[in-house]
Amino acid sequence: MELIGSTKKRILLEIAKRPSHGYQLALSLTLPLSTVYGHLSDLHKLGLIEKKIRNRQIIYDLTEKGKTFIKMIQ
């Protein structure tokens, strides 16, 4: 049984490498921007990622819960 879908997992693993903004994630993962932002919203609601403002951009980073979750799914 999967806890989250494969796209959300890919996004979390990419954020685990380095905090990123949505556009950067879309480019890195070759996904539509709207898809990435939809998944980012879901992951934020689950408490797995947090938003930070850096240079007037919203950067997504893992929360402690997100870091623990990554360890569970790898």
N, C-alpha and C positions, 0 to 999 in steps of 0.2 A: 504494500500500500504506500503510495506516494503522499508525503505531507504537503508538498507544493508542486506545481507543475514545472516542466522542464525550462520554460522561458524565465520564470521567476528565479529558479535555481541558477540559471546562467547569469542573470542580472546580479544576484547576490554574490556569486563567485567573482564577477568582474569588479564589483564594489570592494570586495575583500582584498583585491590586489592593490587598489588605490581608490580613494574617494573620487567621485566623478559627478559631472552634471549630466542631465538627461540626453542632451545632444551628443556628448562624447560617448555615452553608453550606446546610443542608437548606432553611431558609426562603428564602434568597436565590435558590436554584436550583429551588425547588418540587419537591424530590425527597424520597422517604421517608428517614427518618433511618437506617434499617438499610442502605439502598443507599449513602448517603453514607459511613457508617462502613466498609462493606466496601471501597469504592473508596479511602478514606483509608488503610486497612491495606495494600492493594496498592501504592499510591503510596509509602508509607513503606518497604515492603520493596524497592522499586526504587531507593530513595535519592533520590527527587525531592522529598520533603517531610520535615520534621523536626517533632517534638513539643516544645513549650515549655510550661512551667507558668506561668500568669499568673493571679493572684487565684484560686487553687485550680481553675482551668479548664485543660484541655489546649487549647493553641492550635497550629494547624498553620501552618507557614511553609515557603517554598521553600528548598531547599538550593542551593548553588552549581550543582550538577548540574541541579537543577530549573529554575533561572533560564536556564541554557544550553539546556535542553530546550525551554523555552517559546519561546525565540528561533528554534529550529529548526522548530517546528510552526506558527508564525504566518505 
